[in-house]
Amino acid sequence: MNSDDGALWSRSLAGDGEAFGVLFDRHRDRVYRHAYRLAQNRPDAEDVSAAAFLELWRQRIRVRLVECSVLPWLLVTTTNCALNVRRSRRRYEALLKSLPHAPPAADPGDIFLSDNPSQGVDGPLASALRALKPVDLQLITLVVLEGYDLASAAGILGLGPEAAKTRLHRARHRLREHLPGLPAPRQLTLLEEG
């Protein structure tokens, strides 16, 4: 391998993109291997390698060849870029650790189906809703609890209009079976056919 970069570097300084491309092709593997040794993962190694070659172009007026090769300058720059990436990662991780961590947000469905009377659903109704098949619960939620018309709910759930109508009828019937005694006023509206 010809390690004399002098002529190519002179042409690169004069704006010859092909000469810079030849330098890139000549040294990219060694630069990448060095970046990988320092970064120890492929995405960071690729970023570090790219940054080193970008710096070679940006700093081209100040770059000094060592024994007619640009590789030593590239390797030193690769080391510096890898250290910058490592510092940035440490700062980012420290920032994440320093942020206050709120408790995870409650699932709105769980809130609605909770036994908490302030949510408008009593224990027996919540249990009856939980006993439904997921698609039936979604249909009851959309049509009965949220007020969507049956055709819209069917479209959202990927059901045909007749299938949605049948499922809704059966889901209401199952709810009536699961609810003990006389339904509370809120439960009456849920069980009304519409």
RODO-2510 file (C-alpha; in nm, 4 decimals, decimal comma):
residues 194
     n   res          X          Y          Z
     1     m     0,0000     0,0000     0,0000
     2     n     0,1352     0,3374    -0,0999
     3     s     0,1369     0,5518     0,2143
     4     d     0,2596     0,8708     0,0433
     5     d    -0,0350     1,1065     0,0726
     6     g     0,1588     1,4204    -0,0176
     7     a     0,0484     1,4542    -0,3795
     8     l    -0,3115     1,3626    -0,3018
     9     w    -0,3181     1,6046    -0,0106
    10     s    -0,1833     1,8884    -0,2262
    11     r    -0,4537     1,8204    -0,4832
    12     s    -0,7156     1,8056    -0,2055
    13     l    -0,6039     2,1443    -0,0754
    14     a    -0,6503     2,2786    -0,4273
    15     g    -1,0132     2,1593    -0,4212
    16     d    -0,9791     1,8238    -0,5955
    17     g    -1,2638     1,6158    -0,4491
    18     e    -1,1463     1,2972    -0,6194
    19     a    -0,8077     1,3228    -0,4492
    20     f    -0,9793     1,3638    -0,1117
    21     g    -1,1963     1,0619    -0,1982
    22     v    -0,8849     0,8535    -0,2655
    23     l    -0,7442     0,9579     0,0734
    24     f    -1,0731     0,8612     0,2345
    25     d    -1,0726     0,5207     0,0643
    26     r    -0,7100     0,4667     0,1594
    27     h    -0,7526     0,5340     0,5336
    28     r    -1,1189     0,4725     0,6208
    29     d    -1,0738     0,1125     0,7373
    30     r    -0,7922     0,1952     0,9781
    31     v    -0,9753     0,5008     1,1070
    32     y    -1,2907     0,2933     1,1574
    33     r    -1,1018     0,0154     1,3403
    34     h    -0,9468     0,2735     1,5724
    35     a    -1,2865     0,4379     1,6293
    36     y    -1,4416     0,0990     1,7052
    37     r    -1,1678     0,0181     1,9577
    38     l    -1,2526     0,3384     2,1408
    39     a    -1,6315     0,3495     2,0990
    40     q    -1,6930    -0,0264     2,1196
    41     n    -2,0156    -0,0140     1,9238
    42     r    -2,0791     0,0155     1,5555
    43     p    -2,3046     0,3254     1,5413
    44     d    -2,0678     0,5349     1,7519
    45     a    -1,7657     0,4070     1,5588
    46     e    -1,9310     0,5106     1,2326
    47     d    -2,0143     0,8540     1,3731
    48     v    -1,6625     0,9014     1,5083
    49     s    -1,5057     0,7971     1,1768
    50     a    -1,7268     1,0350     0,9841
    51     a    -1,6474     1,3157     1,2279
    52     a    -1,2733     1,2543     1,1900
    53     f    -1,2907     1,2841     0,8119
    54     l    -1,5141     1,5899     0,8397
    55     e    -1,2563     1,7510     1,0676
    56     l    -0,9832     1,6576     0,8188
    57     w    -1,1703     1,8574     0,5568
    58     r    -1,2659     2,1451     0,7875
    59     q    -0,9137     2,1824     0,9285
    60     r    -0,7335     2,1085     0,6007
    61     i    -0,5348     2,4328     0,6079
    62     r    -0,3880     2,3402     0,9499
    63     v    -0,3344     1,9662     0,8903
    64     r     0,0294     1,8561     0,9029
    65     l     0,1331     1,5387     0,7280
    66     v     0,3592     1,3064     0,9235
    67     e     0,6061     1,1194     0,7047
    68     c     0,3936     1,2164     0,4027
    69     s     0,0813     1,0581     0,5509
    70     v    -0,2423     1,2101     0,6755
    71     l    -0,3196     0,8941     0,8773
    72     p    -0,1480     1,0011     1,2032
    73     w    -0,3494     1,3230     1,2047
    74     l    -0,6668     1,1228     1,1373
    75     l    -0,5945     0,8770     1,4196
    76     v    -0,5350     1,1553     1,6727
    77     t    -0,8529     1,3308     1,5570
    78     t    -1,0445     1,0012     1,5791
    79     t    -0,9301     0,9650     1,9394
    80     n    -1,0465     1,3177     2,0203
    81     c    -1,3835     1,2631     1,8512
    82     a    -1,4325     0,9354     2,0402
    83     l    -1,3525     1,1088     2,3691
    84     n    -1,6066     1,3801     2,2836
    85     v    -1,8717     1,1179     2,2137
    86     r    -1,7919     0,9433     2,5423
    87     r    -1,8118     1,2732     2,7354
    88     s    -2,1409     1,3607     2,5668
    89     r    -2,2858     1,0219     2,6562
    90     r    -2,1771     1,0575     3,0210
    91     r    -2,3329     1,4047     3,0403
    92     y    -2,6535     1,2825     2,8806
    93     e    -2,6795     0,9859     3,1187
    94     a    -2,6086     1,2132     3,4170
    95     l    -2,8799     1,4501     3,2979
    96     l    -3,1300     1,1658     3,2678
    97     k    -3,0435     1,0439     3,6176
    98     s    -3,0823     1,3938     3,7615
    99     l    -3,4302     1,4488     3,6195
   100     p    -3,7174     1,3898     3,8587
   101     h    -3,9007     1,0702     3,7774
   102     a    -4,2757     1,0950     3,8019
   103     p    -4,4694     0,7823     3,8767
   104     p    -4,5951     0,6153     3,5616
   105     a    -4,9227     0,7546     3,4372
   106     a    -5,2244     0,5433     3,5133
   107     d    -5,3998     0,3731     3,2260
   108     p    -5,7238     0,5648     3,1608
   109     g    -5,9073     0,2358     3,1174
   110     d    -5,7932     0,1208     3,4589
   111     i    -5,9029     0,4493     3,6120
   112     f    -6,2457     0,4217     3,4543
   113     l    -6,2847     0,0586     3,5536
   114     s    -6,1534     0,1094     3,9046
   115     d    -6,3763     0,0502     4,2026
   116     n    -6,3444     0,4187     4,2907
   117     p    -6,7000     0,5603     4,3083
   118     s    -6,5744     0,9037     4,2013
   119     q    -6,5076     0,7589     3,8556
   120     g    -6,8746     0,6762     3,8014
   121     v    -6,8365     0,2994     3,7774
   122     d    -6,9245     0,0791     4,0702
   123     g    -6,7534    -0,2494     4,1512
   124     p    -7,0037    -0,4877     3,9898
   125     l    -7,0141    -0,2895     3,6645
   126     a    -6,6345    -0,2689     3,6510
   127     s    -6,6135    -0,6471     3,7011
   128     a    -6,8749    -0,7063     3,4316
   129     l    -6,6873    -0,4825     3,1866
   130     r    -6,3603    -0,6634     3,2603
   131     a    -6,5303    -0,9958     3,1809
   132     l    -6,6037    -0,8894     2,8215
   133     k    -6,3859    -0,9935     2,5288
   134     p    -6,1454    -0,7135     2,4332
   135     v    -6,3248    -0,6244     2,1078
   136     d    -6,6618    -0,6176     2,2881
   137     l    -6,5190    -0,3943     2,5604
   138     q    -6,3785    -0,1636     2,2918
   139     l    -6,7166    -0,1534     2,1196
   140     i    -6,9019    -0,0796     2,4465
   141     t    -6,6420     0,1872     2,5275
   142     l    -6,6756     0,3613     2,1914
   143     v    -7,0529     0,3415     2,1474
   144     v    -7,1969     0,3449     2,4968
   145     l    -6,9398     0,5216     2,7105
   146     e    -6,7904     0,7654     2,4578
   147     g    -7,0941     0,8285     2,2383
   148     y    -6,9626     0,7276     1,8957
   149     d    -7,2245     0,6059     1,6504
   150     l    -7,2187     0,2348     1,5703
   151     a    -7,0945     0,2841     1,2110
   152     s    -6,7944     0,4912     1,3270
   153     a    -6,7072     0,2437     1,6009
   154     a    -6,7325    -0,0437     1,3525
   155     g    -6,4922     0,1360     1,1192
   156     i    -6,2458     0,2113     1,3962
   157     l    -6,2458    -0,1543     1,5082
   158     g    -6,2387    -0,2964     1,1555
   159     l    -6,5826    -0,4581     1,1898
   160     g    -6,8671    -0,4649     0,9415
   161     p    -7,1788    -0,2721     1,0492
   162     e    -7,3878    -0,5868     1,1006
   163     a    -7,1100    -0,7632     1,2917
   164     a    -7,0708    -0,4585     1,5157
   165     k    -7,4456    -0,4437     1,5790
   166     t    -7,4519    -0,8146     1,6706
   167     r    -7,1472    -0,7869     1,8970
   168     l    -7,2892    -0,4823     2,0727
   169     h    -7,6201    -0,6602     2,1335
   170     r    -7,4410    -0,9684     2,2737
   171     a    -7,2068    -0,7553     2,4881
   172     r    -7,5020    -0,5747     2,6444
   173     h    -7,6694    -0,9093     2,7073
   174     r    -7,3531    -1,0433     2,8798
   175     l    -7,3347    -0,7317     3,0937
   176     r    -7,6937    -0,7813     3,2073
   177     e    -7,6118    -1,1421     3,3010
   178     h    -7,3052    -1,0396     3,5051
   179     l    -7,4740    -0,7612     3,6982
   180     p    -7,6381    -0,8817     4,0191
   181     g    -7,9785    -0,7496     4,1236
   182     l    -8,1160    -0,4262     3,9966
   183     p    -7,8712    -0,2076     3,8068
   184     a    -7,7749     0,1311     3,9417
   185     p    -7,8905     0,4351     3,7373
   186     r    -7,5538     0,4588     3,5556
   187     q    -7,5741     0,0911     3,4715
   188     l    -7,9273     0,1296     3,3312
   189     t    -7,8053     0,3655     3,0597
   190     l    -7,5274     0,1213     2,9755
   191     l    -7,7696    -0,1645     2,9289
   192     e    -8,0306     0,0183     2,7216
   193     e    -8,0482    -0,0924     2,3617
   194     g    -8,0105     0,1963     2,1228
***
